[in-house]
Amino acid sequence: MDMETEPTWTAEIGNLHRHGFNSLVAIVDIILLAYPVKILHFVYTCAYGWCYAIVTFIYWIQDTKKNIVYEQIDYGKPFQIALIFTMLTILTFVMQIIHFLAYQLKLYLKEKYVEMKKKCFSNDSSV
């Protein structure tokens, strides 16, 4: 096993902590909190991503050979960059739609729960 190329178990735990727990907390946050979700909110995520892209481009343009942020993002290939950022924008929109539908489901379930609770208490008072 080459220690330079093979990840260690501590690196895997760090990776799980960085990505797995963060995702878990985000999902619990979405389920428990009552902030409204709209489909148009994807604009904020896209704006953040496009600003990040501009910053990485400015960094890359300073030294095109040495300043590589990610190997997959080669600003020397404009068609590839346009495709990557277009796909990420579409993915962001799709994920926002999924988030919106989950929010709508949560509202529907809450409405049904409150309706059921009212029905149960109204039946108890008539007895």
KENUKOL-122628 format. One record per atom (N, C-alpha, C): residue in one letter; atom name; x, y, z. Coordinates in pm, whole numbers, plus 32768, in hexadecimal, padded with zeros to 4 digits. Each point is the difference from the previous one (the first is absolute). Layout:
BEGIN
ketor:fiba:u:v:w
A:CA:X:Y:Z
...
***
This chain:
BEGIN
ketor:fiba:u:v:w
M:N:8055:7F8B:8000
M:CA:7FAB:8075:8000
M:C:8059:807C:8000
D:N:7FEC:8056:7F9F
D:CA:804E:807A:7FF5
D:C:7FBA:806E:8051
M:N:8044:802F:8067
M:CA:7FC4:8063:8059
M:C:7FED:8087:7FBD
E:N:8047:8019:7F93
E:CA:7FF2:8080:7FBB
E:C:7F7F:8006:7FAE
T:N:7FD9:7F8E:7FC5
T:CA:7F8B:8002:7FA8
T:C:7F83:7FC4:8041
E:N:8010:7FA2:805C
E:CA:7F8E:7FBF:8040
E:C:7FD0:8053:8077
P:N:7F7E:8019:800A
P:CA:7FCF:804A:8075
P:C:8006:7FA9:807E
T:N:801A:803F:806E
T:CA:8005:7FB9:807F
T:C:7F76:8001:803F
W:N:7FED:7FB0:8067
W:CA:7F7D:7FFB:8041
W:C:7FE0:8085:8044
T:N:8068:8048:802E
T:CA:7FE6:8082:803E
T:C:7FD2:8065:7F97
A:N:8035:7FF5:7F87
A:CA:7FD2:8059:7F95
A:C:7F70:7FE1:7FDC
E:N:7FDC:7F80:8002
E:CA:7F76:7FDA:7FE1
E:C:7FA0:8033:806B
I:N:802A:7FFA:807E
I:CA:7FAC:8035:806C
I:C:7FF0:8097:7FEF
G:N:806C:8044:7FDE
G:CA:7FF9:8091:7FE8
G:C:7FA5:801F:7F8C
N:N:8006:7FB0:7F97
N:CA:7FAA:8013:7F8B
N:C:7F6E:7FEA:8025
L:N:7FE6:7F98:804F
L:CA:7F78:7FE6:802E
L:C:7FCE:8073:8057
H:N:8055:8032:8056
H:CA:7FDA:806F:8058
H:C:7FE1:807E:7FAE
R:N:8054:801C:7F9E
R:CA:7FF0:8078:7FAE
R:C:7F84:7FFA:7FA8
H:N:7FE3:7F8C:7FC7
H:CA:7F93:7FF8:7F9E
H:C:7F84:7FB9:8038
G:N:8012:7F91:8041
G:CA:7F8E:7FB1:802F
G:C:7FB1:8043:806E
F:N:8043:802E:8069
F:CA:7FBA:803F:806E
F:C:7FC5:8086:7FD6
N:N:8046:8047:7FAB
N:CA:7FCC:807E:7FCC
N:C:7F7E:7FE9:7FB4
S:N:7FFD:7F99:7FAD
S:CA:7F87:7FE0:7FB5
S:C:7F90:7FD5:805F
L:N:8021:7FB0:8064
L:CA:7F9D:7FD3:8061
L:C:7FC2:8077:804C
V:N:8054:805C:802C
V:CA:7FCE:8076:8047
V:C:7FAA:8055:7FA3
A:N:8026:800D:7F83
A:CA:7FB1:804E:7FA1
A:C:7F76:7FC1:7FEA
I:N:7FF9:7F7C:7FF5
I:CA:7F80:7FBC:7FEC
I:C:7FA8:800F:807C
V:N:8039:7FEE:8076
V:CA:7FB3:8012:807C
V:C:7FD0:8090:800A
D:N:8053:805F:7FDA
D:CA:7FDC:808E:8001
D:C:7F88:8019:7FA5
I:N:8002:7FC6:7F8A
I:CA:7F93:8012:7FA1
I:C:7F7F:7FC4:8037
I:N:800A:7F8D:8042
I:CA:7F89:7FBD:8033
I:C:7FC4:804B:8076
L:N:8053:802E:805C
L:CA:7FCD:8038:807D
L:C:7FDA:8094:7FFA
L:N:804C:804F:7FB5
L:CA:7FE7:8090:8003
L:C:7F8D:8026:7FA3
A:N:7FC1:806D:801F
A:CA:7F88:8028:7FB7
A:C:8017:8075:7FA2
Y:N:8079:8014:7FD3
Y:CA:8014:8070:7FA4
Y:C:7FC6:7FDD:7F77
P:N:7FC7:8063:7FBC
P:CA:7FC1:7FE4:7F7F
P:C:8068:7FE5:7F93
V:N:7FDC:7FA8:7FA4
V:CA:8057:7FDC:7F91
V:C:7FB7:8022:7F7F
K:N:8043:8047:7FAA
K:CA:7FC8:8022:7F7D
K:C:805F:7FCF:7F94
I:N:7FCB:7FE1:7F8C
I:CA:8053:7FCE:7F93
I:C:8065:806B:7FD5
L:N:7FD9:807D:8005
L:CA:8059:806C:7FD5
L:C:807B:8010:805A
H:N:8000:7FC1:8074
H:CA:8073:8009:8059
H:C:807F:7FC4:7FC4
F:N:7FF4:7FB1:7F95
F:CA:8078:7FC9:7FC1
F:C:805A:806E:7FC8
V:N:7FC8:8075:7FEA
V:CA:804E:8070:7FCB
V:C:8074:8023:805E
Y:N:7FE9:7FFA:8083
Y:CA:8068:8023:8060
Y:C:8074:7F9D:7FFB
T:N:7FDF:7F80:7FF8
T:CA:8068:7F9A:7FF6
T:C:804E:800F:7F7F
C:N:7FB9:8019:7F94
C:CA:8044:8013:7F7E
C:C:8059:807C:8002
A:N:7FD0:806C:803B
A:CA:8050:807A:8008
A:C:8081:7FE6:804E
Y:N:7FF3:7FB7:806F
Y:CA:8077:7FDC:804F
Y:C:8061:7FAC:7FAC
G:N:7FCB:7F9D:7FBA
G:CA:8054:7FAA:7FAD
G:C:8044:804C:7F8F
W:N:7FB6:8059:7FBE
W:CA:803A:804D:7F93
W:C:8069:8064:8035
C:N:7FEA:8038:8075
C:CA:8067:8057:803D
C:C:807E:7FB0:801E
Y:N:7FED:7F86:8033
Y:CA:8073:7FA9:801A
Y:C:804A:7FE0:7F7F
A:N:7FB5:7FEA:7F94
A:CA:803D:7FE5:7F7E
A:C:8052:8078:7FCF
I:N:7FCC:8076:8015
I:CA:8048:8079:7FD7
I:C:8082:800F:804F
V:N:7FF8:7FE4:8083
V:CA:8079:8009:8054
V:C:8068:7F9A:7FD5
T:N:7FD4:7F83:7FE4
T:CA:8062:7F9C:7FD3
T:C:8038:8023:7F77
F:N:7FB1:8040:7FAB
F:CA:8032:802A:7F7D
F:C:8068:806F:8010
I:N:7FE5:805F:8058
I:CA:8060:806D:8018
I:C:8081:7FC6:8039
Y:N:7FF4:7FA1:805A
Y:CA:8076:7FBE:8039
Y:C:804E:7FB6:7F92
W:N:7FB9:7FB8:7FA9
W:CA:8041:7FB2:7F95
W:C:8045:805C:7F9B
I:N:7FC2:8071:7FE3
I:CA:8037:8059:7F98
I:C:8084:8040:802B
Q:N:801A:8004:8083
Q:CA:807E:8038:8032
Q:C:8078:7FAC:7FD2
D:N:7FF1:7F7C:8000
D:CA:8067:7FA4:7FCF
D:C:7FB9:7F82:7FD0
T:N:7FEC:7FF8:7F7D
T:CA:7FAD:7F96:7FC7
T:C:803D:7F75:800D
K:N:8080:7FF6:8015
K:CA:8042:7F7C:800D
K:C:8002:7FD0:8092
K:N:8012:805A:805C
K:CA:8014:7FDB:808C
K:C:7F81:8009:8055
N:N:7FAC:8060:7FE4
N:CA:7F8A:8018:8055
N:C:7F88:7FAF:7FD0
I:N:8003:7F7F:801B
I:CA:7F91:7FA7:7FE0
I:C:7FB7:7FE2:8082
V:N:7F82:8028:8008
V:CA:7FB2:7FE7:8079
V:C:7FCF:7F70:8001
Y:N:7FC2:7FD4:7F93
Y:CA:7FD2:7F77:7FF0
Y:C:802F:7FCF:7F77
E:N:8027:7F83:7FF9
E:CA:802E:7FC9:7F80
E:C:7F8E:7FFB:7F9B
Q:N:7F86:7FE9:802E
Q:CA:7F8E:7FF5:7FA6
Q:C:7FDC:8085:7FC0
I:N:8022:806E:8043
I:CA:7FDE:8084:7FCC
I:C:807C:803B:7FBF
D:N:8007:7FEF:7F7D
D:CA:806F:8035:7FB2
D:C:7FCA:8075:7FAD
Y:N:801F:8079:802C
Y:CA:7FCC:8075:7FBD
Y:C:803A:8012:7F74
G:N:8064:7FAF:7FDE
G:CA:8036:8002:7F79
G:C:7FA3:7FBD:7F9C
K:N:7F9A:7FB8:8033
K:CA:7F9B:7FBE:7FAB
K:C:7F78:8040:801B
P:N:7FE0:806B:7FBA
P:CA:7F86:804B:801E
P:C:7F7F:7FAF:7FEC
F:N:7FFB:7FA5:7F9E
F:CA:7F88:7FB0:7FEA
F:C:7FE7:7FA5:8078
Q:N:806B:7FC3:8033
Q:CA:7FF4:7FA8:8075
Q:C:7FD1:804F:807A
I:N:8036:8077:8013
I:CA:7FDA:8054:8072
I:C:7F6D:8029:7FF4
A:N:7FD5:8028:7F89
A:CA:7F75:8026:7FEC
A:C:7FA4:7F8A:801C
L:N:8027:7F8A:7FD4
L:CA:7FAF:7F88:8018
L:C:7FF9:7FE0:8096
I:N:8071:8006:8044
I:CA:8002:7FE2:8091
I:C:7FA9:8061:804D
F:N:800F:8081:7FE8
F:CA:7FB4:8062:804B
F:C:7F6B:7FFF:7FDB
T:N:7FE1:7FE0:7F83
T:CA:7F74:7FF1:7FD8
T:C:7FC1:7F88:8046
M:N:8047:7F91:8002
M:CA:7FCE:7F88:8043
M:C:7FEF:8018:8097
L:N:805E:8046:803E
L:CA:7FF4:801E:808E
L:C:7F89:805D:801D
T:N:7FE7:805E:7FA6
T:CA:7F8D:8059:8011
T:C:7F7E:7FB1:7FF4
I:N:7FF9:7FA5:7F9E
I:CA:7F89:7FAC:7FF0
I:C:7FEF:7FA5:8079
L:N:806D:7FC6:8030
L:CA:7FFA:7FA9:8076
L:C:7FCF:804E:807A
T:N:802E:807A:800E
T:CA:7FD4:8055:806F
T:C:7F69:8018:7FF8
F:N:7FCF:8019:7F88
F:CA:7F71:8017:7FEC
F:C:7FB0:7F81:8022
V:N:802F:7F8C:7FD3
V:CA:7FBC:7F82:801C
V:C:7FFF:7FE4:8097
M:N:8070:8017:8042
M:CA:8007:7FEA:8091
M:C:7FA2:805F:804A
Q:N:7FF2:807B:7FCF
Q:CA:7FA4:805E:803E
Q:C:7F70:7FD3:7FEE
I:N:7FE0:7FC6:7F8D
I:CA:7F79:7FCC:7FEA
I:C:7FE5:7F8D:8061
I:N:8061:7FA8:8013
I:CA:7FF0:7F92:8060
I:C:7FED:8038:808D
H:N:804E:8065:8024
H:CA:7FF3:8040:8083
H:C:7F74:803E:800F
F:N:7FD2:8042:7F97
F:CA:7F7C:803E:8002
F:C:7F92:7F97:8010
L:N:800B:7F91:7FB7
L:CA:7F9C:7F96:800B
L:C:8001:7FC1:808B
A:N:8076:7FF0:803B
A:CA:8007:7FCC:808A
A:C:7FBE:8061:8060
Y:N:8013:807F:7FEA
Y:CA:7FBF:8067:8053
Y:C:7F68:7FFA:7FF2
Q:N:7FD1:7FF1:7F84
Q:CA:7F71:7FF6:7FE9
Q:C:7FC5:7F83:8042
L:N:8049:7F92:7FFB
L:CA:7FD5:7F85:8042
L:C:7FF8:8015:8097
K:N:8062:8046:8036
K:CA:7FFF:801C:808F
K:C:7F86:8055:8026
L:N:7FDE:8064:7FB0
L:CA:7F8B:8051:801B
L:C:7F80:7FAE:7FF6
Y:N:7FF9:7FA8:7F9D
Y:CA:7F8C:7FAB:7FEE
Y:C:7FEE:7FA3:8078
L:N:806C:7FC0:802A
L:CA:7FF9:7FA5:8073
L:C:7FD9:804B:8080
K:N:8034:8078:8010
K:CA:7FDC:8051:8075
K:C:7F6C:8022:7FFE
E:N:7FCE:8026:7F8C
E:CA:7F72:8022:7FF3
E:C:7FA8:7F86:8020
K:N:8026:7F8D:7FCF
K:CA:7FB3:7F86:801B
K:C:8006:7FDC:8094
Y:N:8074:8013:803E
Y:CA:8010:7FE2:808E
Y:C:7FA7:805C:8055
V:N:8002:8080:7FE1
V:CA:7FAE:8060:804B
V:C:7F6C:7FE1:7FEB
E:N:7FDA:7FDF:7F86
E:CA:7F76:7FDD:7FE2
E:C:7FD5:7F83:804F
M:N:8056:7F9C:8003
M:CA:7FE3:7F86:8049
M:C:7FF5:801B:8097
K:N:8058:8055:8031
K:CA:7FFF:8022:808E
K:C:7F80:8049:8026
K:N:7FD4:805D:7FAD
K:CA:7F83:8048:8019
K:C:7F89:7FA0:8000
K:N:8002:7FA3:7FA1
K:CA:7F94:7F9F:7FF6
K:C:7FFB:7FA8:807C
C:N:8072:7FD7:8032
C:CA:8007:7FAA:8077
C:C:7FCD:804A:807A
F:N:8027:807D:8011
F:CA:7FD6:804D:8075
F:C:7F6D:8028:7FF7
S:N:7FCF:8017:7F8A
S:CA:7F72:8024:7FF3
S:C:7FA8:7F86:801E
N:N:802E:7F89:7FE1
N:CA:7FB5:7F87:8020
N:C:7FFF:7FE4:8096
D:N:806D:801F:8045
D:CA:8007:7FE9:808F
D:C:7FA3:805C:804E
S:N:7FED:807B:7FD3
S:CA:7FAE:805F:804B
S:C:7F6B:7FE1:7FF7
S:N:7FD6:7FBA:7F98
S:CA:7F73:7FE0:7FF0
S:C:7FD4:7F88:8053
V:N:805D:7FB6:8038
V:CA:7FDE:7F87:804D
V:C:7FD9:8021:808C
***
